[in-house]
Amino acid sequence: MPDQIVYALALDPDAGLRDVDQNQWANLEVLLRDTAPGDLAVAVRTFVSAGSSAVVGIFDEDRLWASLVVSVDNSGKPALASTLRAPAAEAGGDMSKAANAAVKWVQAHHGPCSLGFFVDKVHAEAVLRASDKATAIRTASASGGLVLSPVPPALAIALA
């Protein structure tokens, strides 16, 4: 398992990988190269309900460039990491349609999905670099570069 994703999610060595698309995973590694250890783990603990999953899709020129599905156990600890697979990974053109397909795929293969975060690559990079993540997310949303669905209550409150 690549180290950058392990550190960013603070994955336990016993956490599993399933259905990993190597191209998406490699792109995710590039995106997360400057992410501090545990950064994404904080987001997972804060915004992903115990016993559910989160899905993140990063789009570049209307195609899925990278994705991450994180399933957490009943204690809220990341237990499984994955990427999106077909047909969810192949839905192109409209980020909203692709997001809907991705969430349905996660629900079918990983159970309940409590967070769907779909963003274009430019805004994903901006969010990761930003000291004020909420403002960066609001900026992505205002520009049409973000689809957030489903939105957990804690994230809705943080973005209000």
Chimera marker file (.cmm) of the C-alpha trace (Angstrom):
<marker_set name="trace">
<marker id="1" x="0.000" y="0.000" z="0.000" r="1" g="1" b="0" radius="0.5"/>
<marker id="2" x="1.481" y="3.366" z="-0.960" r="1" g="1" b="0" radius="0.5"/>
<marker id="3" x="2.771" y="5.257" z="2.042" r="1" g="1" b="0" radius="0.5"/>
<marker id="4" x="1.256" y="8.685" z="1.300" r="1" g="1" b="0" radius="0.5"/>
<marker id="5" x="-2.323" y="7.425" z="1.400" r="1" g="1" b="0" radius="0.5"/>
<marker id="6" x="-1.572" y="5.317" z="4.472" r="1" g="1" b="0" radius="0.5"/>
<marker id="7" x="-0.193" y="8.374" z="6.295" r="1" g="1" b="0" radius="0.5"/>
<marker id="8" x="-2.897" y="10.773" z="5.112" r="1" g="1" b="0" radius="0.5"/>
<marker id="9" x="-5.657" y="8.438" z="6.322" r="1" g="1" b="0" radius="0.5"/>
<marker id="10" x="-3.708" y="7.099" z="9.307" r="1" g="1" b="0" radius="0.5"/>
<marker id="11" x="-4.678" y="3.633" z="8.123" r="1" g="1" b="0" radius="0.5"/>
<marker id="12" x="-4.044" y="0.754" z="10.434" r="1" g="1" b="0" radius="0.5"/>
<marker id="13" x="-1.712" y="-1.872" z="8.936" r="1" g="1" b="0" radius="0.5"/>
<marker id="14" x="-4.635" y="-4.292" z="9.191" r="1" g="1" b="0" radius="0.5"/>
<marker id="15" x="-6.864" y="-2.061" z="7.060" r="1" g="1" b="0" radius="0.5"/>
<marker id="16" x="-7.666" y="-3.656" z="3.752" r="1" g="1" b="0" radius="0.5"/>
<marker id="17" x="-7.523" y="-2.595" z="0.138" r="1" g="1" b="0" radius="0.5"/>
<marker id="18" x="-10.192" y="-3.710" z="-2.284" r="1" g="1" b="0" radius="0.5"/>
<marker id="19" x="-10.898" y="-2.996" z="-5.957" r="1" g="1" b="0" radius="0.5"/>
<marker id="20" x="-8.047" y="-0.527" z="-6.378" r="1" g="1" b="0" radius="0.5"/>
<marker id="21" x="-7.602" y="1.001" z="-9.816" r="1" g="1" b="0" radius="0.5"/>
<marker id="22" x="-3.853" y="1.555" z="-10.072" r="1" g="1" b="0" radius="0.5"/>
<marker id="23" x="-4.101" y="4.676" z="-12.276" r="1" g="1" b="0" radius="0.5"/>
<marker id="24" x="-6.537" y="6.396" z="-9.929" r="1" g="1" b="0" radius="0.5"/>
<marker id="25" x="-4.455" y="5.349" z="-6.921" r="1" g="1" b="0" radius="0.5"/>
<marker id="26" x="-1.276" y="6.731" z="-8.508" r="1" g="1" b="0" radius="0.5"/>
<marker id="27" x="-3.045" y="10.021" z="-9.259" r="1" g="1" b="0" radius="0.5"/>
<marker id="28" x="-4.280" y="10.163" z="-5.682" r="1" g="1" b="0" radius="0.5"/>
<marker id="29" x="-0.702" y="9.671" z="-4.494" r="1" g="1" b="0" radius="0.5"/>
<marker id="30" x="0.352" y="12.671" z="-6.608" r="1" g="1" b="0" radius="0.5"/>
<marker id="31" x="-2.494" y="14.789" z="-5.231" r="1" g="1" b="0" radius="0.5"/>
<marker id="32" x="-1.676" y="13.882" z="-1.621" r="1" g="1" b="0" radius="0.5"/>
<marker id="33" x="2.117" y="14.204" z="-1.891" r="1" g="1" b="0" radius="0.5"/>
<marker id="34" x="2.254" y="17.296" z="0.332" r="1" g="1" b="0" radius="0.5"/>
<marker id="35" x="-0.528" y="16.275" z="2.703" r="1" g="1" b="0" radius="0.5"/>
<marker id="36" x="0.504" y="16.054" z="6.332" r="1" g="1" b="0" radius="0.5"/>
<marker id="37" x="0.276" y="12.645" z="7.984" r="1" g="1" b="0" radius="0.5"/>
<marker id="38" x="-3.205" y="12.082" z="9.364" r="1" g="1" b="0" radius="0.5"/>
<marker id="39" x="-4.832" y="15.079" z="7.599" r="1" g="1" b="0" radius="0.5"/>
<marker id="40" x="-7.472" y="12.993" z="5.879" r="1" g="1" b="0" radius="0.5"/>
<marker id="41" x="-7.906" y="10.843" z="8.975" r="1" g="1" b="0" radius="0.5"/>
<marker id="42" x="-9.189" y="13.893" z="10.850" r="1" g="1" b="0" radius="0.5"/>
<marker id="43" x="-11.752" y="14.529" z="8.109" r="1" g="1" b="0" radius="0.5"/>
<marker id="44" x="-12.819" y="10.884" z="8.152" r="1" g="1" b="0" radius="0.5"/>
<marker id="45" x="-13.237" y="10.883" z="11.943" r="1" g="1" b="0" radius="0.5"/>
<marker id="46" x="-15.143" y="14.169" z="11.826" r="1" g="1" b="0" radius="0.5"/>
<marker id="47" x="-17.431" y="13.649" z="8.842" r="1" g="1" b="0" radius="0.5"/>
<marker id="48" x="-17.886" y="9.915" z="8.167" r="1" g="1" b="0" radius="0.5"/>
<marker id="49" x="-20.396" y="8.120" z="10.357" r="1" g="1" b="0" radius="0.5"/>
<marker id="50" x="-19.311" y="4.920" z="12.073" r="1" g="1" b="0" radius="0.5"/>
<marker id="51" x="-20.290" y="1.872" z="10.050" r="1" g="1" b="0" radius="0.5"/>
<marker id="52" x="-20.482" y="3.805" z="6.768" r="1" g="1" b="0" radius="0.5"/>
<marker id="53" x="-18.318" y="4.934" z="3.866" r="1" g="1" b="0" radius="0.5"/>
<marker id="54" x="-17.192" y="8.123" z="2.189" r="1" g="1" b="0" radius="0.5"/>
<marker id="55" x="-16.432" y="8.545" z="-1.479" r="1" g="1" b="0" radius="0.5"/>
<marker id="56" x="-14.229" y="11.221" z="-3.013" r="1" g="1" b="0" radius="0.5"/>
<marker id="57" x="-13.979" y="11.716" z="-6.750" r="1" g="1" b="0" radius="0.5"/>
<marker id="58" x="-11.527" y="14.106" z="-8.392" r="1" g="1" b="0" radius="0.5"/>
<marker id="59" x="-12.282" y="15.083" z="-11.972" r="1" g="1" b="0" radius="0.5"/>
<marker id="60" x="-9.905" y="16.402" z="-14.597" r="1" g="1" b="0" radius="0.5"/>
<marker id="61" x="-11.474" y="17.671" z="-17.820" r="1" g="1" b="0" radius="0.5"/>
<marker id="62" x="-14.768" y="15.855" z="-17.175" r="1" g="1" b="0" radius="0.5"/>
<marker id="63" x="-13.231" y="12.464" z="-16.494" r="1" g="1" b="0" radius="0.5"/>
<marker id="64" x="-12.610" y="10.746" z="-13.203" r="1" g="1" b="0" radius="0.5"/>
<marker id="65" x="-8.927" y="11.283" z="-12.489" r="1" g="1" b="0" radius="0.5"/>
<marker id="66" x="-8.713" y="9.844" z="-8.974" r="1" g="1" b="0" radius="0.5"/>
<marker id="67" x="-11.049" y="8.471" z="-6.366" r="1" g="1" b="0" radius="0.5"/>
<marker id="68" x="-11.022" y="7.173" z="-2.850" r="1" g="1" b="0" radius="0.5"/>
<marker id="69" x="-13.599" y="5.156" z="-0.998" r="1" g="1" b="0" radius="0.5"/>
<marker id="70" x="-12.994" y="4.850" z="2.741" r="1" g="1" b="0" radius="0.5"/>
<marker id="71" x="-15.135" y="2.531" z="4.814" r="1" g="1" b="0" radius="0.5"/>
<marker id="72" x="-15.059" y="2.938" z="8.566" r="1" g="1" b="0" radius="0.5"/>
<marker id="73" x="-15.853" y="0.315" z="11.148" r="1" g="1" b="0" radius="0.5"/>
<marker id="74" x="-18.400" y="0.673" z="13.932" r="1" g="1" b="0" radius="0.5"/>
<marker id="75" x="-15.868" y="2.528" z="16.076" r="1" g="1" b="0" radius="0.5"/>
<marker id="76" x="-15.319" y="5.117" z="13.304" r="1" g="1" b="0" radius="0.5"/>
<marker id="77" x="-11.817" y="3.892" z="12.422" r="1" g="1" b="0" radius="0.5"/>
<marker id="78" x="-10.891" y="3.534" z="8.713" r="1" g="1" b="0" radius="0.5"/>
<marker id="79" x="-11.058" y="-0.161" z="7.928" r="1" g="1" b="0" radius="0.5"/>
<marker id="80" x="-10.989" y="-0.361" z="4.126" r="1" g="1" b="0" radius="0.5"/>
<marker id="81" x="-9.722" y="1.805" z="1.292" r="1" g="1" b="0" radius="0.5"/>
<marker id="82" x="-10.727" y="1.431" z="-2.321" r="1" g="1" b="0" radius="0.5"/>
<marker id="83" x="-11.211" y="3.334" z="-5.554" r="1" g="1" b="0" radius="0.5"/>
<marker id="84" x="-14.284" y="3.584" z="-7.737" r="1" g="1" b="0" radius="0.5"/>
<marker id="85" x="-14.818" y="0.873" z="-10.296" r="1" g="1" b="0" radius="0.5"/>
<marker id="86" x="-16.982" y="0.648" z="-13.419" r="1" g="1" b="0" radius="0.5"/>
<marker id="87" x="-19.629" y="1.812" z="-14.127" r="1" g="1" b="0" radius="0.5"/>
<marker id="88" x="-19.222" y="4.573" z="-11.536" r="1" g="1" b="0" radius="0.5"/>
<marker id="89" x="-15.681" y="5.281" z="-12.701" r="1" g="1" b="0" radius="0.5"/>
<marker id="90" x="-16.807" y="5.525" z="-16.313" r="1" g="1" b="0" radius="0.5"/>
<marker id="91" x="-19.594" y="8.063" z="-15.821" r="1" g="1" b="0" radius="0.5"/>
<marker id="92" x="-18.193" y="11.120" z="-17.527" r="1" g="1" b="0" radius="0.5"/>
<marker id="93" x="-19.183" y="14.555" z="-18.667" r="1" g="1" b="0" radius="0.5"/>
<marker id="94" x="-21.562" y="15.651" z="-15.939" r="1" g="1" b="0" radius="0.5"/>
<marker id="95" x="-20.065" y="15.634" z="-12.443" r="1" g="1" b="0" radius="0.5"/>
<marker id="96" x="-23.540" y="15.441" z="-10.842" r="1" g="1" b="0" radius="0.5"/>
<marker id="97" x="-24.446" y="12.313" z="-12.804" r="1" g="1" b="0" radius="0.5"/>
<marker id="98" x="-21.046" y="10.775" z="-12.075" r="1" g="1" b="0" radius="0.5"/>
<marker id="99" x="-21.453" y="11.594" z="-8.361" r="1" g="1" b="0" radius="0.5"/>
<marker id="100" x="-24.871" y="9.958" z="-8.275" r="1" g="1" b="0" radius="0.5"/>
<marker id="101" x="-23.524" y="6.820" z="-9.977" r="1" g="1" b="0" radius="0.5"/>
<marker id="102" x="-20.549" y="6.723" z="-7.603" r="1" g="1" b="0" radius="0.5"/>
<marker id="103" x="-22.675" y="6.970" z="-4.455" r="1" g="1" b="0" radius="0.5"/>
<marker id="104" x="-24.975" y="4.208" z="-5.736" r="1" g="1" b="0" radius="0.5"/>
<marker id="105" x="-21.927" y="2.036" z="-6.460" r="1" g="1" b="0" radius="0.5"/>
<marker id="106" x="-20.524" y="2.628" z="-2.966" r="1" g="1" b="0" radius="0.5"/>
<marker id="107" x="-23.879" y="1.775" z="-1.381" r="1" g="1" b="0" radius="0.5"/>
<marker id="108" x="-24.073" y="-1.436" z="-3.423" r="1" g="1" b="0" radius="0.5"/>
<marker id="109" x="-20.499" y="-2.537" z="-2.678" r="1" g="1" b="0" radius="0.5"/>
<marker id="110" x="-19.620" y="-0.986" z="0.702" r="1" g="1" b="0" radius="0.5"/>
<marker id="111" x="-22.937" y="-0.324" z="2.436" r="1" g="1" b="0" radius="0.5"/>
<marker id="112" x="-24.245" y="3.047" z="3.613" r="1" g="1" b="0" radius="0.5"/>
<marker id="113" x="-22.504" y="6.109" z="2.181" r="1" g="1" b="0" radius="0.5"/>
<marker id="114" x="-22.530" y="9.073" z="4.556" r="1" g="1" b="0" radius="0.5"/>
<marker id="115" x="-20.342" y="11.437" z="2.503" r="1" g="1" b="0" radius="0.5"/>
<marker id="116" x="-19.920" y="12.058" z="-1.200" r="1" g="1" b="0" radius="0.5"/>
<marker id="117" x="-17.325" y="14.686" z="-2.170" r="1" g="1" b="0" radius="0.5"/>
<marker id="118" x="-16.774" y="15.236" z="-5.892" r="1" g="1" b="0" radius="0.5"/>
<marker id="119" x="-14.524" y="18.045" z="-7.033" r="1" g="1" b="0" radius="0.5"/>
<marker id="120" x="-12.511" y="19.129" z="-10.028" r="1" g="1" b="0" radius="0.5"/>
<marker id="121" x="-8.752" y="18.683" z="-9.760" r="1" g="1" b="0" radius="0.5"/>
<marker id="122" x="-7.953" y="22.408" z="-9.556" r="1" g="1" b="0" radius="0.5"/>
<marker id="123" x="-10.250" y="22.871" z="-6.562" r="1" g="1" b="0" radius="0.5"/>
<marker id="124" x="-9.085" y="19.616" z="-4.943" r="1" g="1" b="0" radius="0.5"/>
<marker id="125" x="-5.536" y="20.962" z="-4.992" r="1" g="1" b="0" radius="0.5"/>
<marker id="126" x="-6.742" y="24.293" z="-3.584" r="1" g="1" b="0" radius="0.5"/>
<marker id="127" x="-8.653" y="22.590" z="-0.750" r="1" g="1" b="0" radius="0.5"/>
<marker id="128" x="-5.641" y="20.489" z="0.211" r="1" g="1" b="0" radius="0.5"/>
<marker id="129" x="-3.348" y="23.564" z="0.269" r="1" g="1" b="0" radius="0.5"/>
<marker id="130" x="-5.798" y="25.852" z="2.062" r="1" g="1" b="0" radius="0.5"/>
<marker id="131" x="-5.422" y="26.678" z="5.716" r="1" g="1" b="0" radius="0.5"/>
<marker id="132" x="-9.161" y="27.458" z="5.737" r="1" g="1" b="0" radius="0.5"/>
<marker id="133" x="-10.645" y="24.329" z="4.164" r="1" g="1" b="0" radius="0.5"/>
<marker id="134" x="-14.267" y="25.483" z="4.593" r="1" g="1" b="0" radius="0.5"/>
<marker id="135" x="-13.637" y="28.622" z="2.546" r="1" g="1" b="0" radius="0.5"/>
<marker id="136" x="-11.868" y="26.628" z="-0.158" r="1" g="1" b="0" radius="0.5"/>
<marker id="137" x="-14.799" y="24.190" z="-0.305" r="1" g="1" b="0" radius="0.5"/>
<marker id="138" x="-17.295" y="27.067" z="-0.517" r="1" g="1" b="0" radius="0.5"/>
<marker id="139" x="-15.234" y="28.587" z="-3.345" r="1" g="1" b="0" radius="0.5"/>
<marker id="140" x="-15.266" y="25.282" z="-5.251" r="1" g="1" b="0" radius="0.5"/>
<marker id="141" x="-19.009" y="25.035" z="-4.778" r="1" g="1" b="0" radius="0.5"/>
<marker id="142" x="-19.667" y="28.624" z="-5.897" r="1" g="1" b="0" radius="0.5"/>
<marker id="143" x="-17.674" y="28.060" z="-9.085" r="1" g="1" b="0" radius="0.5"/>
<marker id="144" x="-19.501" y="24.842" z="-9.962" r="1" g="1" b="0" radius="0.5"/>
<marker id="145" x="-16.427" y="22.711" z="-9.293" r="1" g="1" b="0" radius="0.5"/>
<marker id="146" x="-17.956" y="20.702" z="-6.445" r="1" g="1" b="0" radius="0.5"/>
<marker id="147" x="-20.780" y="18.238" z="-5.912" r="1" g="1" b="0" radius="0.5"/>
<marker id="148" x="-21.374" y="17.371" z="-2.285" r="1" g="1" b="0" radius="0.5"/>
<marker id="149" x="-23.890" y="14.562" z="-1.784" r="1" g="1" b="0" radius="0.5"/>
<marker id="150" x="-24.682" y="13.044" z="0.595" r="1" g="1" b="0" radius="0.5"/>
<marker id="151" x="-23.688" y="15.723" z="3.075" r="1" g="1" b="0" radius="0.5"/>
<marker id="152" x="-23.339" y="14.645" z="6.707" r="1" g="1" b="0" radius="0.5"/>
<marker id="153" x="-24.793" y="17.089" z="9.268" r="1" g="1" b="0" radius="0.5"/>
<marker id="154" x="-21.351" y="17.881" z="10.744" r="1" g="1" b="0" radius="0.5"/>
<marker id="155" x="-20.063" y="19.001" z="7.347" r="1" g="1" b="0" radius="0.5"/>
<marker id="156" x="-23.177" y="21.035" z="6.594" r="1" g="1" b="0" radius="0.5"/>
<marker id="157" x="-22.676" y="22.850" z="9.895" r="1" g="1" b="0" radius="0.5"/>
<marker id="158" x="-18.960" y="23.394" z="9.225" r="1" g="1" b="0" radius="0.5"/>
<marker id="159" x="-19.733" y="24.932" z="5.838" r="1" g="1" b="0" radius="0.5"/>
<marker id="160" x="-22.628" y="27.118" z="6.998" r="1" g="1" b="0" radius="0.5"/>
<link id1="1" id2="2" r="1" g="1" b="0" radius="0.2"/>
<link id1="2" id2="3" r="1" g="1" b="0" radius="0.2"/>
<link id1="3" id2="4" r="1" g="1" b="0" radius="0.2"/>
<link id1="4" id2="5" r="1" g="1" b="0" radius="0.2"/>
<link id1="5" id2="6" r="1" g="1" b="0" radius="0.2"/>
<link id1="6" id2="7" r="1" g="1" b="0" radius="0.2"/>
<link id1="7" id2="8" r="1" g="1" b="0" radius="0.2"/>
<link id1="8" id2="9" r="1" g="1" b="0" radius="0.2"/>
<link id1="9" id2="10" r="1" g="1" b="0" radius="0.2"/>
<link id1="10" id2="11" r="1" g="1" b="0" radius="0.2"/>
<link id1="11" id2="12" r="1" g="1" b="0" radius="0.2"/>
<link id1="12" id2="13" r="1" g="1" b="0" radius="0.2"/>
<link id1="13" id2="14" r="1" g="1" b="0" radius="0.2"/>
<link id1="14" id2="15" r="1" g="1" b="0" radius="0.2"/>
<link id1="15" id2="16" r="1" g="1" b="0" radius="0.2"/>
<link id1="16" id2="17" r="1" g="1" b="0" radius="0.2"/>
<link id1="17" id2="18" r="1" g="1" b="0" radius="0.2"/>
<link id1="18" id2="19" r="1" g="1" b="0" radius="0.2"/>
<link id1="19" id2="20" r="1" g="1" b="0" radius="0.2"/>
<link id1="20" id2="21" r="1" g="1" b="0" radius="0.2"/>
<link id1="21" id2="22" r="1" g="1" b="0" radius="0.2"/>
<link id1="22" id2="23" r="1" g="1" b="0" radius="0.2"/>
<link id1="23" id2="24" r="1" g="1" b="0" radius="0.2"/>
<link id1="24" id2="25" r="1" g="1" b="0" radius="0.2"/>
<link id1="25" id2="26" r="1" g="1" b="0" radius="0.2"/>
<link id1="26" id2="27" r="1" g="1" b="0" radius="0.2"/>
<link id1="27" id2="28" r="1" g="1" b="0" radius="0.2"/>
<link id1="28" id2="29" r="1" g="1" b="0" radius="0.2"/>
<link id1="29" id2="30" r="1" g="1" b="0" radius="0.2"/>
<link id1="30" id2="31" r="1" g="1" b="0" radius="0.2"/>
<link id1="31" id2="32" r="1" g="1" b="0" radius="0.2"/>
<link id1="32" id2="33" r="1" g="1" b="0" radius="0.2"/>
<link id1="33" id2="34" r="1" g="1" b="0" radius="0.2"/>
<link id1="34" id2="35" r="1" g="1" b="0" radius="0.2"/>
<link id1="35" id2="36" r="1" g="1" b="0" radius="0.2"/>
<link id1="36" id2="37" r="1" g="1" b="0" radius="0.2"/>
<link id1="37" id2="38" r="1" g="1" b="0" radius="0.2"/>
<link id1="38" id2="39" r="1" g="1" b="0" radius="0.2"/>
<link id1="39" id2="40" r="1" g="1" b="0" radius="0.2"/>
<link id1="40" id2="41" r="1" g="1" b="0" radius="0.2"/>
<link id1="41" id2="42" r="1" g="1" b="0" radius="0.2"/>
<link id1="42" id2="43" r="1" g="1" b="0" radius="0.2"/>
<link id1="43" id2="44" r="1" g="1" b="0" radius="0.2"/>
<link id1="44" id2="45" r="1" g="1" b="0" radius="0.2"/>
<link id1="45" id2="46" r="1" g="1" b="0" radius="0.2"/>
<link id1="46" id2="47" r="1" g="1" b="0" radius="0.2"/>
<link id1="47" id2="48" r="1" g="1" b="0" radius="0.2"/>
<link id1="48" id2="49" r="1" g="1" b="0" radius="0.2"/>
<link id1="49" id2="50" r="1" g="1" b="0" radius="0.2"/>
<link id1="50" id2="51" r="1" g="1" b="0" radius="0.2"/>
<link id1="51" id2="52" r="1" g="1" b="0" radius="0.2"/>
<link id1="52" id2="53" r="1" g="1" b="0" radius="0.2"/>
<link id1="53" id2="54" r="1" g="1" b="0" radius="0.2"/>
<link id1="54" id2="55" r="1" g="1" b="0" radius="0.2"/>
<link id1="55" id2="56" r="1" g="1" b="0" radius="0.2"/>
<link id1="56" id2="57" r="1" g="1" b="0" radius="0.2"/>
<link id1="57" id2="58" r="1" g="1" b="0" radius="0.2"/>
<link id1="58" id2="59" r="1" g="1" b="0" radius="0.2"/>
<link id1="59" id2="60" r="1" g="1" b="0" radius="0.2"/>
<link id1="60" id2="61" r="1" g="1" b="0" radius="0.2"/>
<link id1="61" id2="62" r="1" g="1" b="0" radius="0.2"/>
<link id1="62" id2="63" r="1" g="1" b="0" radius="0.2"/>
<link id1="63" id2="64" r="1" g="1" b="0" radius="0.2"/>
<link id1="64" id2="65" r="1" g="1" b="0" radius="0.2"/>
<link id1="65" id2="66" r="1" g="1" b="0" radius="0.2"/>
<link id1="66" id2="67" r="1" g="1" b="0" radius="0.2"/>
<link id1="67" id2="68" r="1" g="1" b="0" radius="0.2"/>
<link id1="68" id2="69" r="1" g="1" b="0" radius="0.2"/>
<link id1="69" id2="70" r="1" g="1" b="0" radius="0.2"/>
<link id1="70" id2="71" r="1" g="1" b="0" radius="0.2"/>
<link id1="71" id2="72" r="1" g="1" b="0" radius="0.2"/>
<link id1="72" id2="73" r="1" g="1" b="0" radius="0.2"/>
<link id1="73" id2="74" r="1" g="1" b="0" radius="0.2"/>
<link id1="74" id2="75" r="1" g="1" b="0" radius="0.2"/>
<link id1="75" id2="76" r="1" g="1" b="0" radius="0.2"/>
<link id1="76" id2="77" r="1" g="1" b="0" radius="0.2"/>
<link id1="77" id2="78" r="1" g="1" b="0" radius="0.2"/>
<link id1="78" id2="79" r="1" g="1" b="0" radius="0.2"/>
<link id1="79" id2="80" r="1" g="1" b="0" radius="0.2"/>
<link id1="80" id2="81" r="1" g="1" b="0" radius="0.2"/>
<link id1="81" id2="82" r="1" g="1" b="0" radius="0.2"/>
<link id1="82" id2="83" r="1" g="1" b="0" radius="0.2"/>
<link id1="83" id2="84" r="1" g="1" b="0" radius="0.2"/>
<link id1="84" id2="85" r="1" g="1" b="0" radius="0.2"/>
<link id1="85" id2="86" r="1" g="1" b="0" radius="0.2"/>
<link id1="86" id2="87" r="1" g="1" b="0" radius="0.2"/>
<link id1="87" id2="88" r="1" g="1" b="0" radius="0.2"/>
<link id1="88" id2="89" r="1" g="1" b="0" radius="0.2"/>
<link id1="89" id2="90" r="1" g="1" b="0" radius="0.2"/>
<link id1="90" id2="91" r="1" g="1" b="0" radius="0.2"/>
<link id1="91" id2="92" r="1" g="1" b="0" radius="0.2"/>
<link id1="92" id2="93" r="1" g="1" b="0" radius="0.2"/>
<link id1="93" id2="94" r="1" g="1" b="0" radius="0.2"/>
<link id1="94" id2="95" r="1" g="1" b="0" radius="0.2"/>
<link id1="95" id2="96" r="1" g="1" b="0" radius="0.2"/>
<link id1="96" id2="97" r="1" g="1" b="0" radius="0.2"/>
<link id1="97" id2="98" r="1" g="1" b="0" radius="0.2"/>
<link id1="98" id2="99" r="1" g="1" b="0" radius="0.2"/>
<link id1="99" id2="100" r="1" g="1" b="0" radius="0.2"/>
<link id1="100" id2="101" r="1" g="1" b="0" radius="0.2"/>
<link id1="101" id2="102" r="1" g="1" b="0" radius="0.2"/>
<link id1="102" id2="103" r="1" g="1" b="0" radius="0.2"/>
<link id1="103" id2="104" r="1" g="1" b="0" radius="0.2"/>
<link id1="104" id2="105" r="1" g="1" b="0" radius="0.2"/>
<link id1="105" id2="106" r="1" g="1" b="0" radius="0.2"/>
<link id1="106" id2="107" r="1" g="1" b="0" radius="0.2"/>
<link id1="107" id2="108" r="1" g="1" b="0" radius="0.2"/>
<link id1="108" id2="109" r="1" g="1" b="0" radius="0.2"/>
<link id1="109" id2="110" r="1" g="1" b="0" radius="0.2"/>
<link id1="110" id2="111" r="1" g="1" b="0" radius="0.2"/>
<link id1="111" id2="112" r="1" g="1" b="0" radius="0.2"/>
<link id1="112" id2="113" r="1" g="1" b="0" radius="0.2"/>
<link id1="113" id2="114" r="1" g="1" b="0" radius="0.2"/>
<link id1="114" id2="115" r="1" g="1" b="0" radius="0.2"/>
<link id1="115" id2="116" r="1" g="1" b="0" radius="0.2"/>
<link id1="116" id2="117" r="1" g="1" b="0" radius="0.2"/>
<link id1="117" id2="118" r="1" g="1" b="0" radius="0.2"/>
<link id1="118" id2="119" r="1" g="1" b="0" radius="0.2"/>
<link id1="119" id2="120" r="1" g="1" b="0" radius="0.2"/>
<link id1="120" id2="121" r="1" g="1" b="0" radius="0.2"/>
<link id1="121" id2="122" r="1" g="1" b="0" radius="0.2"/>
<link id1="122" id2="123" r="1" g="1" b="0" radius="0.2"/>
<link id1="123" id2="124" r="1" g="1" b="0" radius="0.2"/>
<link id1="124" id2="125" r="1" g="1" b="0" radius="0.2"/>
<link id1="125" id2="126" r="1" g="1" b="0" radius="0.2"/>
<link id1="126" id2="127" r="1" g="1" b="0" radius="0.2"/>
<link id1="127" id2="128" r="1" g="1" b="0" radius="0.2"/>
<link id1="128" id2="129" r="1" g="1" b="0" radius="0.2"/>
<link id1="129" id2="130" r="1" g="1" b="0" radius="0.2"/>
<link id1="130" id2="131" r="1" g="1" b="0" radius="0.2"/>
<link id1="131" id2="132" r="1" g="1" b="0" radius="0.2"/>
<link id1="132" id2="133" r="1" g="1" b="0" radius="0.2"/>
<link id1="133" id2="134" r="1" g="1" b="0" radius="0.2"/>
<link id1="134" id2="135" r="1" g="1" b="0" radius="0.2"/>
<link id1="135" id2="136" r="1" g="1" b="0" radius="0.2"/>
<link id1="136" id2="137" r="1" g="1" b="0" radius="0.2"/>
<link id1="137" id2="138" r="1" g="1" b="0" radius="0.2"/>
<link id1="138" id2="139" r="1" g="1" b="0" radius="0.2"/>
<link id1="139" id2="140" r="1" g="1" b="0" radius="0.2"/>
<link id1="140" id2="141" r="1" g="1" b="0" radius="0.2"/>
<link id1="141" id2="142" r="1" g="1" b="0" radius="0.2"/>
<link id1="142" id2="143" r="1" g="1" b="0" radius="0.2"/>
<link id1="143" id2="144" r="1" g="1" b="0" radius="0.2"/>
<link id1="144" id2="145" r="1" g="1" b="0" radius="0.2"/>
<link id1="145" id2="146" r="1" g="1" b="0" radius="0.2"/>
<link id1="146" id2="147" r="1" g="1" b="0" radius="0.2"/>
<link id1="147" id2="148" r="1" g="1" b="0" radius="0.2"/>
<link id1="148" id2="149" r="1" g="1" b="0" radius="0.2"/>
<link id1="149" id2="150" r="1" g="1" b="0" radius="0.2"/>
<link id1="150" id2="151" r="1" g="1" b="0" radius="0.2"/>
<link id1="151" id2="152" r="1" g="1" b="0" radius="0.2"/>
<link id1="152" id2="153" r="1" g="1" b="0" radius="0.2"/>
<link id1="153" id2="154" r="1" g="1" b="0" radius="0.2"/>
<link id1="154" id2="155" r="1" g="1" b="0" radius="0.2"/>
<link id1="155" id2="156" r="1" g="1" b="0" radius="0.2"/>
<link id1="156" id2="157" r="1" g="1" b="0" radius="0.2"/>
<link id1="157" id2="158" r="1" g="1" b="0" radius="0.2"/>
<link id1="158" id2="159" r="1" g="1" b="0" radius="0.2"/>
<link id1="159" id2="160" r="1" g="1" b="0" radius="0.2"/>
</marker_set>
